[in-house]
């Protein structure tokens, strides 16, 4: 019977991809503004600062207000 010895092979090391800041910055700004708009609608869309008249927005985000600790009534 012939025996063969496996030669050790070098395992390639993983190199993280370099992302330029210019590629990430527009998306970071977009999602930052989106989060601020969502925070406004959940936290402050009622009363004197209301952009939308009526109680529709308040009713849609009512449970999220309580979950995040915003008082609403």
N, C-alpha and C positions, 0 to 999 in steps of 0.2 A: 504494500500500500504506500502510495506516495503521500507525503505530508507537505503541505504548503504553509508558509508563514506569511500572515498578512502584514504588509508594510504599514506602519502608522502614517496616517495622512494628516496634514495640518488642517485644523478646522478653521474656517474663515471667521474672523471676528466681526461682530456687528458694529457698524459705524452709523451713528445717528445722522439723519439728513439735516443739513443746515438750511434753515428758513430765514430769508432776509426779513428784517423788520418792516421794510416797505411792503411786503406781501401780507403781513399779519395786521399792520396798523389799521387799514381801512375796515377790516372785519371786526377788529376790537372796538373801534369807534362806533360802528353800526350796532353791534350787540350791546354796547354800553348805553347808547341812546335808547334802544329798544327796551332795555331793562328799566331805565328811568321812566319811560312812558308807562310801562306796566306798573311800576311802583306808584306812580301818580294815580292811575285809575284804581288801584286797589286801596291805596292809603288816603287819598285826599279828594276823590271825585264825589263831593257832596257839599251842599251848603254854598257859602260865598265864593268858593274857588271852583265851582262847577263849570265845566265847559259844555256839558250836555244837559239839557233841561230834562226834568223828570227824575224818576227813581229807577229807570231801567238799568243803568250801569251799576248802581248800588246793589240792586237785587242780583245781578249776575256775579258780582265779586263779593257778596256778603259773607260767605263761609271763609273765603280766603282772608278777608279782613280779620275775622276772629282768630283764624289759625296763625296769622302773623302778629297778632297782639294789637291791632288797631281797634279802638273803640268806635262804635257807630251808632249806638242807641243807649 
